[in-house]
Every structure is written in C-alpha cells, then in structure tokens.
Amino acid sequence: MRALAEFIMRGRVRAVLTAMVGIPLISPAALALVSLRKGTNDGLMVLAWALLPVVAGGMSGVFSPLMTGLGATHLVAVFCGALALRGTRSWASALVVLTAVAAAGILATSHFSGGLLETLLQAAAESGGAQADQLRQVFDSEALATGYLALVSAITATLALVLGRWWQALLYNPGGLRQEFHQLRMPLPLAATAMLLWVFCLLTPGLAFWGAVVAFPLVLAGIALIHWLVAQRGWGRGPLVALYVALVIAALPLAGFLCGLALIDSWIDIRGRSAK
C-alpha cells in the first residue's frame, strides 16, 4: 500500500491514471490523497479526469443514469470530504460534509433519472422477475430506495477517504490517522440534532434509511470512542473484532447504542474527564 501511495504522489499523471481506472476504493482514495496533500486545485484536476469516464459512459449510454449518478456522487463526496478534512482538520466536519454531499447527490440522481426505485425495479425485471419481487418487498417507496443508496454512498465514500488519509499518514505522518480517529467527537448541538432526527425517521414510515444517513457520523463517533477506550485499556483487537461482527449481525440495536454513547461523549467529554 505504501508503494501505491508513493506512486500516486510522484506526479499528476500517475495520480490521474490511478483515479481514472475506476478500481473500487483505490481510485477514489487516490483522489482523496491528492486533495488532502495538494489542496483544491490539484484535487479538482484529478476529480475532473476521474469524472470523465463516468460522464462519457453516461452520455454514450454505456452507463445507466443511475450508475452515472452513483459514480459521480461517490467521487464528489470523497473530494468534498477530503477538502473539509484538510481545511478544518476535523473528522467530525469532514464526515458531516461527506454525508451531506452523498445524500444530495443521490437525491439529484433520483430526480434526473426519473426515480431510483423505478430504475432499480426495471433493471431487476430485465435480469429476472424474482429479483424485482424481492426489491418490491424491501423497498416499497422511493424514500426507502434513495435513503438506502445515500447510506451506501456515504459509507463507501468514507472508506475511500479513510484509506486516502491512511496513505497520507503513512507517507508523511505515521500514526496520525489513529490519533485523529481516537479523538473524533461530535459537537453537542450537532449530536443532539442528529439523534432527534434519527428517532423521528425511525418512527416515520419510509424514512428508516434516511435516519441511518443522519446518524451515520454519530455512529462513527461512537465507534471512535470505543477504539480509544480499547487502546487506553490495552485490550487488544478482540473487542474491536466483536464490535464489527455485532454491527453486521445486529446493526440497528448497536447503532442506537453507539449513537447514545457518542451523544454522552459530546455532552460530558469522556476523554477529557479521563485525562484529569
């Protein structure tokens, strides 16, 4: 991974080529690395070249409007998140910006593609009727479909940003990402608002996934706090492995716990109290 990061940073052409090839996670992470290290101008250049095959594929009909919108949203969200992190040096700000851009991109894609649910159902019907029936059972409204894709977009963009930041730390600031992540803490007004909106969305039919989108930065803040606690106590990797396995098995209950933990941390500053 270090060799790949060094390759990307050796010149603009190499960075552009890495971003254009469209390798999942790697290509958007290259965009994140350049944006974090070089700033807006170089980041915009890499973003423009990375978007070129996506836009060209959409205009030529190779990519559907849905795939074009998803690809463009992913890249723009990574870019905006990287610039926010570079400018503020705050993961809380970066996550809020990235999530908001991902959500806005999915809503724009839904608008210009004539509805994501219909597009998904049509694609599923062409590949097999059983898949279309399953989709109808899972997504019974456009809000559920857009919320789900917004959540997926925010998660994948965050993974790319984390990888890009890890590469930057690997090259220029070893251990920096770990320290930053351990200190991730949401401002109290933002955390309280996110918690209220999440509860409201859970209680409102069709908005469950949008609630997850709103709560996503708060969930990551809760995960960061647990990472910090495990490191402070020297408990090893076992508890973290158990945490991520539990997130897969029981995502909703654990997300509620993590949101509550992050809200408490925003209120009383657990790390600061521990230092005293």
PAKOL-268721 format. One record per residue: x, y, z of N, C-alpha, C in turn; residue in one letter. Coordinates in steps of 0.2 Angstrom, whole numbers, plus 5000, padded with zeros to 4 digits. Example, Ala and Ser with C-alpha at 12.3 -4.5 7.8 and 13.67 -1.06 7.14 Angstrom:
<rs>
506649725039506249785039506649845039a
506449895035506849955036506450005039s
</rs>
This chain:
<rs>
500449945000500050005000500450065000m
501050065004501450125004501750134997r
501950084993502250094987501650124982a
501050104983500550134979500450204980l
500450224987500350294989500950334986a
501550304986502150344983502050354976e
501850304972501750304965501250364964f
500650364967500150414966500450484967i
500950494972501150564974501750584970m
502050544965502650554961502450604956r
501850614954501650664949500950664947g
500750714944499950724942499750664938r
500150654933499950604928499750534931v
500250514936500150454939499450454944r
499350514947498850514951498150514947a
498150554941497550554937497450484934v
497950444932497850374929497550334935l
497850334941497550294946496850314947t
496650374947495950394949495550374943a
495750374937495350364931495150284930m
495650244932495550174930494950144934v
494650174939494050154942494050094946g
494650084949494650024954494350044960i
493850004962493450014968493850034974p
493750084978494050104984494750134982l
495150104978495850134977495850194973i
495450204968495350264963495150324967s
494550314971494350374975494850394980p
495150344983495650354988496250394986a
496450384979496950424976496750494975a
496150504974495850574973495850604980l
495650564986495750594992496450614994a
496950564993497650584995497850644991l
497750654985497950714982497650774984v
496950774986496650834988496850844995s
497050794999497250805006497950845006l
498350815002499050835002499150904998r
498850904992499050954987498551014988k
497851004990497451054990496951054985g
496551114984495951114980496151114972t
496651144970496751144963496951084960n
497451044963497650984961497050934962d
496750934967496150894969495650904963g
495450964961494950974956495250944949l
495850944948496050924942496050844942m
496150814947496150744947495350724947v
494950764951494250744951493950754944l
494150804940493850814933494050754929a
494650734929494850674925494550614927w
494450604934494150544936493350544934a
493050604934492350604932492250594924l
492850604920492750604913492450534910l
492750474913492450414910491750404913p
491650424918490950414921490450454917v
490650524916490150564912490150544905v
490650524902490650494895490250434894a
490350384899489950324899489250344899g
489050394903488350404904488050434898g
488450484895488150514889488150464883m
488550424883488550374877488050314878s
487850314884487350254885487650194888g
488250194889488650134892488450124899v
488350184903488150184909487450204910f
487050174914486350204915486350264919s
485850304919485850374923485950354930p
485750294933485850284940486550264941l
486950224937487650214938488050274937m
487850324932488250384931488150424938t
487550434940487450474946487850444952g
487750384953488150354959488850364958l
489150354952489850364952490150434953g
489750474950489950554951489850574958a
489250544961489150564968489750544973t
489950484972490450454976491150494975h
491350514969491950544968491850614971l
491350654970491250724973491250714980v
490850664983490850664991491550654994a
491950614991492650604993493050664993v
492950694987493350764986493150814991f
492450824992492250874997492450855004c
492450795006492650765012493350785013g
493750765008494450775009494650855010a
494350895006494450965007494250995014l
493650965016493450985023493950965028a
494150905027494650875032495350915032l
495550935026496150975025496051045028r
495451075027495351145029495251145037g
494951105039494751105047495151065051t
495451015048495750955052495350925057r
494750925056494150895060493850835056s
493850775059493450725056492750735057w
492550765062491850775063491550825057a
491850875055491650915050491750885043s
492250845042492350805036491750755035a
491550725040491050675040490350705038l
490250755041489650795040489550815033v
490150845031490150875024490050815019v
490450765020490450705015489750675015l
489450665021488750635021488250675018t
488250745019487850785016487850785008a
488450785006488650784998488350724995v
488450664999488250604996487450604996a
487150625001486450625001486150674996a
486450734995486250774990486350744983a
486850714982487050684975486550624974g
486350584979485850534977485150564976i
484950614979484350654978484350684971l
484850714969484950734962484850684957a
485250624958485150564954484450544953t
484150544959483450514959482950564954s
483150624955482750674951482850674944h
483450674942483650674935483550604931f
483550554935483450484932482750464932s
482250504935481550484935481350444940g
481750434946481650394951482050334952g
482450324958482850274958482550204959l
481950204962481550144964481350114957l
481050154953480850134946481450104942e
482050144942482550114939482850054941t
482850044948483049984951482649924949l
481949934949481449884948481549864940l
481649914936481649904929482249854927q
482849874931483449834930483349764932a
483049754938482949694941482449654937a
481949684934481449644930481849624923a
482349654921482649634915483149574916e
483349574922483849514924483449454927s
482849464929482449414932481849434936g
481349414936480749434939480749424947g
481149374949481149354956481549414960a
482049444957482449494960481949564960q
481549574955481149634956480649624961a
480349564962479949554968480249564975d
480849544975481249554981481349624983q
481549664978481649734978480949764981l
480449744978479749774980479649764987r
479849704990479749694997480149735001q
480749744999481249785003481149855003v
481049884997480949954995480249964993f
479849984997479149994995478950064993d
479550114994479450184992480050214989s
480050264986480650304983481050324989e
480750344995481150375000481650315003a
481350255003481750205006482350185001l
482250184995482750174990483250224990a
483050294990483550344990483950344996t
483650335002483950335008484450275009g
484250215006484750165006485350175002y
485250204996485850224992486250274995l
485950324998486350385001486750355007a
486450305011486850275016487450235013l
487350195008487950155005488450205002v
488150264999488650304996489050345001s
488750365007489150395012489650345015a
489450285016489950235019490550215014i
490350205008490950195003491450255002t
491150315002491550375002491950385008a
491650365014492050375020492650325020t
492550265018493050215017493650235013l
493450265007493950295002494350355006a
493950395009494350455012494750425018l
494550375022495050345027495650315024v
495550285018496150255015496650305013l
496350355009496750415007497150445013g
496750455018497050485024497650445027r
497450375027497950325030498650335025w
498550335019499150345014499450405016w
499150455017499450525019499850515025q
499550485030499950475037500550425036a
500450375032500950335030501550365027l
501450415023502050445019502350505023l
501850545027502050605030501950615037y
501550575040501450575047501250515050n
501650465051501550395054501150405060p
500550365061500150365067499650415067g
499650465062499250525063498550505062g
498350455058497650445057497350415063l
497750365067497550335073497350385078r
497850435079497750495084497050535082q
496950545076496450585074495750555075e
495750485073495150445074494950435081f
495450425086495350425093495050485096h
495150545093494950605095494250625092q
493950585088493350605084492850615089l
492550675090491950695094491550745091r
490850725091490450775088490250835092m
490150895090489950945094489250935097p
489150955103488450935106487850955102l
487851015100487151035096487050995090p
487650975086487550935081487350865082l
487650835088487550765090486750765092a
486550815096485850815099485350815093a
485550855088485050865082485050805078t
485650775077485650705073485250655077a
485350645084484950595087484250605087m
483950675087483250685087482950665080l
483350685075483150675068483150595067l
483650565069483650485069483050455072w
482850475078482250445081481650465077v
481650525075481050545071480950505064f
481550495061481550455055481350375056c
481550355062481450285064480650275065l
480350325067479650325069479150345063l
479550365058479150385052479150335046t
478650315044478650255038479050285032p
479450245030479850265024480450295025g
480650325031481250365032481750325036l
481750265037482150225041482950235039a
483050225032483750235029483950305030f
483550355029483750425030483950435037w
483550405042483850405049484550385049g
484650325046485350305046485850345043a
485650385038486150435035486250485040v
485750515043485850565048486250545054v
486150485056486550455062487250435060a
487450425054488050395052488650435055f
488750495055489350525058489350515065p
488750515068488650495076488850425077l
488650385073488950315074489650305074v
489950335069490650335068491050365074l
490750425077491050455083490950405089a
490450365089490450315095490950255094g
491050235087491550185086492250215088i
492350275086493050305088493150305095a
492650315099492650315106492850255109l
492550195106492750135108493450115106i
493650135100494350125098494850155103h
494650215105495050255110495050215117w
494550195119494450155125494850095125l
494850055120495149995119495950005119v
496150055116496850075116497150095122a
496650135126496850155133496950105138q
496550055137496549995142496949945140r
497249945133497649895131497349825130g
496749825128496349765127496449725121w
496849745116497049715110496449725105g
496449685100496049685094495349645095r
495349605100494749565101494049605102g
494049655106493449685107493249725101p
493749745097493549785090493249735085l
493549675085493349625080492549605082v
492449605089491749585091491349645090a
491549705090491149765088490949765081l
491349745077491149755069490749685067y
490849635071490449575069489749595072v
489649625078489049635080488649695076a
489049735073488749785068488449755062l
488749695060488449655054487849625056v
487849595062487349545065486749585067i
486849635071486349675074486449755073a
486449775067486649845066486249895069a
485549885069485149935072485149945079l
485149895083485249905090485849935092p
486449905089487049935091487150005088l
486850025083486950095080486650135086a
486050115089485750155094486150165100g
486550115102486950115107487550165106f
487850155100488450195098488250275097l
487650285095487350355094487350385101c
487050345106486950365113487650375116g
488050335115488750345118489050405115l
489050415109489350475106488950535108a
488350535109487950595112488250605119l
488250555123488550565130489250595130i
489650575125490350595125490350675123d
489850685118489850755116489650805122s
489250775126489050815132489550825138w
489850765140490250765145491050765144i
491250745137491950745135492250685139d
492150625138492450565141493150565141i
493450585136494150585135494450635140r
494150695140494450745144494450735151g
493850705153493750685160494250625162r
494450585158494850535159495550555160s
495750615156496450635156496550675163a
495950695166496050735173496150685178k
</rs>
